[in-house]
Amino acid sequence: MDKMEKKKMMEKMLRELEDILNSQTSLLKKISQLEAENINLGNPVLEKRLPDIHGKVDEGIAEISVVMEEFTAFKNKFVTDNKLDEAAPE
């Protein structure tokens, strides 16, 4: 795999990480909606379990964000080190 192919692969992977982040964010919104709806219902199972799920998804969002930052920095350094930012766009 040449350097330009590696750059393209890293860009693709960053888009996939962003997709994961967006999916996790959507999931968190749905969990929050269930928590709000359960205020009226008062189901003890949901009262007990939804906050745990909410916390885990929130941790996942934070972790994905950190991975995206670190991987973006890695990709940017790779691009700079290999002067790929000077390459003509396709």
C-alpha positions as CSV (number, residue, x, y, z in Angstrom):
1,M,0.0,0.0,0.0
2,D,1.6,3.3,-1.0
3,K,1.4,6.5,1.1
4,M,-1.5,8.0,-0.8
5,E,-3.5,4.8,-0.4
6,K,-2.7,4.9,3.3
7,K,-3.9,8.5,3.5
8,K,-7.2,7.6,1.8
9,M,-7.6,4.6,4.1
10,M,-7.1,6.8,7.2
11,E,-9.6,9.4,5.9
12,K,-12.1,6.5,5.3
13,M,-11.5,5.3,8.8
14,L,-12.1,8.8,10.3
15,R,-15.4,8.9,8.4
16,E,-16.4,5.6,9.9
17,L,-15.4,6.7,13.4
18,E,-17.5,9.8,12.9
19,D,-20.4,7.6,11.9
20,I,-20.0,5.6,15.1
21,L,-20.0,8.8,17.1
22,N,-23.2,10.0,15.4
23,S,-24.8,6.6,16.0
24,Q,-23.8,6.7,19.7
25,T,-25.2,10.2,20.0
26,S,-28.5,9.1,18.4
27,L,-28.6,6.2,20.8
28,L,-28.0,8.5,23.8
29,K,-30.9,10.7,22.7
30,K,-33.2,7.7,22.5
31,I,-32.2,6.5,25.9
32,S,-32.8,10.0,27.3
33,Q,-36.2,10.0,25.7
34,L,-37.0,6.7,27.4
35,E,-35.8,8.0,30.7
36,A,-38.1,11.1,30.3
37,E,-41.1,9.0,29.3
38,N,-40.5,6.7,32.3
39,I,-40.9,9.6,34.7
40,N,-44.6,9.4,34.1
41,L,-44.7,5.6,33.9
42,G,-42.5,5.0,36.9
43,N,-41.3,1.5,35.9
44,P,-38.7,0.3,38.5
45,V,-36.8,-1.8,36.0
46,L,-36.3,1.1,33.7
47,E,-35.6,3.5,36.6
48,K,-32.8,1.1,37.7
49,R,-31.3,0.1,34.4
50,L,-31.6,3.1,32.0
51,P,-29.2,5.3,33.9
52,D,-26.5,2.6,33.7
53,I,-27.0,2.2,30.0
54,H,-27.0,6.0,29.6
55,G,-23.7,6.2,31.4
56,K,-22.1,3.5,29.4
57,V,-23.2,5.0,26.1
58,D,-21.9,8.4,27.3
59,E,-18.6,6.9,28.1
60,G,-18.5,5.4,24.6
61,I,-19.1,8.8,23.1
62,A,-16.2,10.3,25.1
63,E,-13.9,7.4,24.2
64,I,-14.7,7.6,20.4
65,S,-14.1,11.4,20.6
66,V,-10.7,10.8,22.1
67,V,-9.8,8.1,19.5
68,M,-10.9,10.5,16.7
69,E,-8.7,13.3,18.0
70,E,-5.7,11.0,18.4
71,F,-6.2,9.4,15.0
72,T,-6.7,12.7,13.3
73,A,-3.5,14.0,14.8
74,F,-1.7,10.8,13.6
75,K,-3.2,11.2,10.1
76,N,-2.2,14.8,9.9
77,K,1.3,14.1,11.0
78,F,1.5,11.3,8.4
79,V,0.2,13.6,5.7
80,T,2.7,16.4,6.7
81,D,5.7,14.0,7.1
82,N,5.1,12.5,3.7
83,K,4.2,15.9,2.0
84,L,0.8,14.4,0.9
85,D,-0.9,17.7,1.5
86,E,1.0,19.1,-1.5
87,A,-0.3,16.3,-3.8
88,A,-2.7,17.3,-6.5
89,P,-6.3,16.4,-5.8
90,E,-7.9,13.7,-7.9
